[in-house]
Amino acid sequence: LAEFKEVELAMAKALEFAKADGNTLVIVTADHETGGMALSGGNVKRSRVRADFTSGSHTGTMVPVFSYGPYSNLFRGIYDNTAIFDKMLSAVRSKE
């Protein structure tokens, strides 16, 4: 949970900078999903859930890509994660 909080703080600072700057593209993603967490039970009335990991390693699950700023439209849709580099390069070259 500490790492989630650190990422959340880093994203907040990056977005704050990007909004003030107006010329910064912020991209947040992961290189892979790990664990395959799945809900396996719980009690909705008591606001409790039980979750288990379906894998102890990388999974084939897609990971989200969030973006904000100029050229953020390049990061919409579903694509192979290796396309992110080309999309970043395209955004940089468009600014030249």
C-alpha positions, -999 to +999 in steps of 0.1 A: +000+000+000+029+024+007+040+020-030+004+029-042+005+060-021+039+070-035+027+065-070-004+085-063+017+114-049+040+113-079+011+113-103-005+143-085+028+163-087+033+154-124-003+164-132+000+196-112+032+205-132+016+195-165-015+217-159+006+247-150+031+241-179+006+233-206+032+217-227+039+185-207+026+150-216+022+127-186+019+090-192+012+064-165+013+027-172+030-006-162+051-030-181+030-060-171+004-072-147+013-096-119-007-118-097-040-120-115-061-108-085-096-121-086-125-116-062-133-149-046-160-141-021-172-117+006-202-099+019-215-069+000-238-058+029-209-057+052-186-040+026-162-068+027-145-086-002-121-116-003-095-117-031-070-143-041-041-142-065-045-165-095-008-164-104+025-158-087+040-144-118+033-122-148-001-127-165-014-119-200-039-094-186-039-060-203-026-030-183-042+004-186-024+034-200-034+068-187-022+101-203-028+138-199-016+167-219-005+174-255-008+143-278-025+123-250-050+113-277-022+090-291-026+067-261-063+058-266-075+023-274-059-011-272-025-018-285+007-038-278+028-024-250+057-020-274+037+006-293+041+030-264+076+039-274+065+047-310+037+068-296+060+087-273+085+093-302+056+105-324+046+130-297+082+143-294+087+146-332+054+164-335+067+191-312+099+196-333 
